[in-house]
Amino acid sequence: MADNTKQLTDEQKTILNEFREKVSDCQLVDSSDAFLLKWLIARNYKVDLADKMLRQSLEWRRLNRVNDILETWTPPEVIEKYYSIGQCGYDKFGCPLWISAQGPIDIRGIMQSSTKKDLTRFMIYIMEKNALNMRQNPERCATQNICVVADMENLSMWQMAYRPVNDVRNEMLRIYEANYPENLRRIFIINAPKLFIVIYNMMRPFMHQVTIDKICVYGFDKEEWKAALLKDIDADQLPAHYGGTMTDPETGDPKCPHQFNMGGPVPRSYYVSNSKPVPKEGMLNLEIGSGSKKQLEFDVASISSVLRWEFMTEGGDIEFRIYHVTISEKEEIIEVVPVSRIESHLVMEEGEIICDYTGKYVVEFENGFSFFRSKKVHYHIKVNPAIC
């Protein structure tokens, strides 16, 4: 990997050393100068602000089990097969090149076959997979950035206006800005329809200017966007469909489906919305009125006990969280499972955590976002003691 410090001023090198010392107590997945610089650049070389941002991200990673996501989580088959994204090569700056053909994605089919949580986690999975690739190939990856080509050809209003997708897009934008700073070198958005431009302009206020400056949007002029791509990407690293020379080695397909899938209609056999969950025998239930919430308390007697849950809802989705309450001089809340809207009216939600503390754990169901509709929660939650 290139020595990024060579481009730094003496003052910036001093700040980098100060920042490294300040976060020396943190367990980092990457302690390279390039990684630490990302946080400093994102906060304009303000050490205290970069320190706060990094520590908040580490806490997010802990709560969401991001560090081991590649080993412990398997993406749903429907997303892997029908969500178009994949790495094709590298750009001229040593950045991994990722391509996504957005138009052919049957996003409604995917959302009826999985959940917003699944799709969001898949995006995190892809970013972690890319980060691992860059760490393992320092000679090939000259920088810790990526280059993206997002092809919007055949993208319809029907796809863009689908609310669950907008929810995932907004959530991923928030996650990206907070936890993957300076990850993007360039994103080329090509074949962008006019409606996409409208949506993009609506999203701009929620994006940092540094991110906006890295986004290049092109319409349907193929000669224009092909020239722009080849300026940054060697032809042998780019599929022929996008102006390069790469083709499928077996079929000669210019879109290179051996590198990334091209989406397509999701078979209805994957759909889960037509087979909604039903309460299991022995489940308890709660009625949660509109705008209200309810908590269930569980006492954990020993560290490494396992708190397991499964639940479903009638009437729509529900917000779910788990936190630990410490009893000392003053009561303190420690987030264990961060709040998330769960589509448990479509799929039975199941999960477990290993308890790092003894004492009181609180499982909370909240319906505060619903002003008119109450929800019924059917649940089974149990603490299993640690096995010595």
LINRAWO-V68952 format. One record per backbone hydrogen bond with DSSP energy under -1.0 kcal/mol. CO is the residue of the C=O (numbers start at 1). NH is the residue of the N-H. Records with the same first field share a line. If there is no record, write none. Layout:
CO = NH ; NH
This chain:
2 = 4
3 = 6
4 = 7
5 = 8
9 = 13
10 = 14
11 = 15
12 = 16
13 = 17
14 = 18
15 = 19
16 = 20
17 = 21
18 = 22
19 = 23
21 = 24
23 = 26
32 = 36
33 = 37
34 = 38
36 = 40
37 = 41
38 = 42
40 = 45
41 = 44
43 = 46
46 = 50
47 = 51
48 = 52
49 = 53
50 = 54
51 = 55
52 = 56
53 = 57
54 = 58
55 = 59
56 = 60
57 = 61
58 = 62
59 = 63
60 = 64
61 = 66
66 = 69
68 = 72
69 = 73
76 = 80
77 = 81
78 = 82
79 = 83
86 = 99
89 = 97
91 = 94
95 = 91
96 = 147
97 = 88
98 = 149
99 = 86
100 = 102 ; 151
102 = 105
104 = 264
105 = 107
106 = 110
107 = 111
108 = 112
110 = 113
112 = 272 ; 273
115 = 119
116 = 120
117 = 121
118 = 122
119 = 123
120 = 124
121 = 125
122 = 126
123 = 127
124 = 128
125 = 129
126 = 130
127 = 131
128 = 132
129 = 133
130 = 134
131 = 135
132 = 136
133 = 137
137 = 141
140 = 142
142 = 2
146 = 185 ; 186
147 = 98
148 = 188
149 = 100
150 = 190
151 = 102 ; 103
152 = 155
156 = 160
157 = 161
159 = 162
162 = 166
163 = 167
164 = 168
165 = 169
166 = 170
167 = 171
168 = 172
169 = 173
170 = 174
171 = 175
172 = 176
173 = 177
174 = 178
175 = 179
176 = 180
180 = 183
183 = 146
186 = 148
187 = 216
188 = 150
189 = 218
190 = 152
193 = 197
194 = 198
195 = 199
196 = 200
197 = 201
198 = 202
199 = 203
200 = 204
203 = 206
204 = 207
208 = 212
209 = 213
211 = 214
212 = 215
214 = 187
216 = 189
218 = 192
219 = 191
220 = 222
221 = 225
222 = 226
223 = 227
224 = 228
225 = 229
226 = 230
227 = 231
229 = 233
232 = 92
234 = 237
235 = 238 ; 245
238 = 246
239 = 242 ; 244
240 = 243
246 = 240
248 = 252
253 = 248 ; 256
254 = 241
256 = 259 ; 260
267 = 270
268 = 271
272 = 275
280 = 283
284 = 379
286 = 377
288 = 375
289 = 292
292 = 367
294 = 365
296 = 363
298 = 361
300 = 359
302 = 305
305 = 355
306 = 384
307 = 353
308 = 382
309 = 351
310 = 380
311 = 349
312 = 378
314 = 376
318 = 342
319 = 366
320 = 340
321 = 364
322 = 336 ; 337
323 = 362
324 = 334
326 = 332
332 = 326
334 = 324
337 = 322
340 = 320
342 = 318 ; 344
343 = 346 ; 347
344 = 313
349 = 311
351 = 309
353 = 307
355 = 304
359 = 300
360 = 325
361 = 298
362 = 323
363 = 296
364 = 321
365 = 294
366 = 319
367 = 291 ; 370
375 = 288
376 = 314
377 = 286
378 = 312
379 = 284
380 = 310
382 = 308
384 = 306
